[in-house]
Amino acid sequence: MTTTLITGANKGIGRETARRLVEAGHTVYVGARDAERGRRAAEELGARFVLLDVTDDATVEAAAKTVEAAGGLDVLINNAGIETRTEDNGVPVAATVTGDQMRNTFETNVFGVVRVLHAFLPLLERSAAPVVVNVSSGLASLTHLSDPDHPAHFYPGIAYPTSKAAVNMLTVQYAKAFPGMRINSVEPGFTRTDLNGNTGTQTVEEAAEIIVRMAQVAPDGPTGGFFDINGPLPW
Ligand SMILES: NC(=O)c1ccc[n+]([C@@H]2O[C@H](COP(=O)([O-])OP(=O)(O)OC[C@H]3O[C@@H](n4cnc5c(N)ncnc54)[C@H](OP(=O)(O)O)[C@@H]3O)[C@@H](O)[C@H]2O)c1
């Protein structure tokens, strides 16, 4: 039996990923920072709830103790994320971003991933087939955002793509450090969720597909890579 924790799984892509992995037979922990919404989602999905705010050491450490006491962890999906939007007031967005906005975005998207990994790596090391999926973004690709011919080139924000590029480097470095684990970054695609005011062009069902696939990667499958539904992506 595979036990899986998904951070930020009370709604959006994380919730749909939880639904799919419950369906696939995993014991799924819905990690959520709001107990009521997290518990409700877990009940609706036939999953377990664990309180987990990725910006808060105490809840992350308590969550690791809870999951450990119940038998351990095989798959960690670092899904919780925020996109700090900066209004376009006629000046380049790059001129308006502040150090505080950067810190705020990194606190969840980057430091949150490290905080959760730090707490759960000891559990994953005891799994026979440990897997980590870091939910990155196509906007993390330095290759695509620097290519004037690529659709992602238009994106003007600073904090979000920078944070997801950092997530990709976490994937590379942790994958080298833990060769017995399969650790990959995924790009779910531009999806209608609260993250982007529901402006995305695809459904959460479509977005969850690559996360579910990489959560079920075989022990001899890829590690240290960056993938979307069509295959490897350039960094
Ligand atoms: N939507 C897209 O187009 C798109 C594209 C590429 C990548 N992604 C990535 O996909 C992931 C999921 O995003 P989504 O689109 O599903 O967004 P969403 O609907 O806004 O869901 C984000 C989830 O993260 C949780 N979260 C935020 N901060 C947290 C914290 N400090 N601790 C714990 N949970 C926290 C939210 O919880 P609350 O309900 O409490 O806020 C929510 O459950 C993110 O990493 C995002 O960057 C999304």
The ligand as an ORCA input file, in Angstrom:
! r2SCAN-3c Opt
* xyz 0 1
  N      -3.017     26.941    -12.078
  C      -2.020     26.955    -12.961
  O      -2.172     27.411    -14.122
  C      -0.676     26.417    -12.586
  C       0.293     26.291    -13.599
  C       1.546     25.784    -13.267
  C       1.805     25.426    -11.969
  N       0.850     25.570    -10.997
  C       1.190     25.172     -9.639
  O       0.280     24.185     -9.195
  C       0.215     24.206     -7.761
  C      -1.252     24.204     -7.330
  O      -1.827     25.437     -7.751
  P      -3.361     25.610     -8.121
  O      -3.412     26.210     -9.472
  O      -4.119     24.379     -7.811
  O      -3.731     26.799     -7.110
  P      -4.876     26.954     -5.980
  O      -6.189     26.440     -6.469
  O      -4.760     28.370     -5.537
  O      -4.375     25.968     -4.841
  C      -3.197     26.237     -4.132
  C      -3.188     25.363     -2.903
  O      -1.994     25.669     -2.164
  C      -2.380     25.934     -0.832
  N      -1.433     26.777     -0.113
  C      -1.025     28.037     -0.391
  N      -0.183     28.472      0.552
  C      -0.039     27.447      1.446
  C       0.685     27.268      2.637
  N       1.441     28.248      3.152
  N       0.613     26.081      3.284
  C      -0.165     25.085      2.796
  N      -0.916     25.202      1.697
  C      -0.836     26.374      1.025
  C      -3.748     26.580     -0.930
  O      -4.392     26.546      0.317
  P      -5.537     27.651      0.737
  O      -6.832     27.147      0.145
  O      -5.505     27.628      2.232
  O      -5.106     28.968      0.147
  C      -4.370     25.643     -1.971
  O      -4.789     24.439     -1.366
  C       1.006     25.446     -7.328
  O       2.296     25.053     -6.896
  C       1.096     26.262     -8.597
  O       2.216     27.123     -8.601
  C      -0.379     26.033    -11.286
*
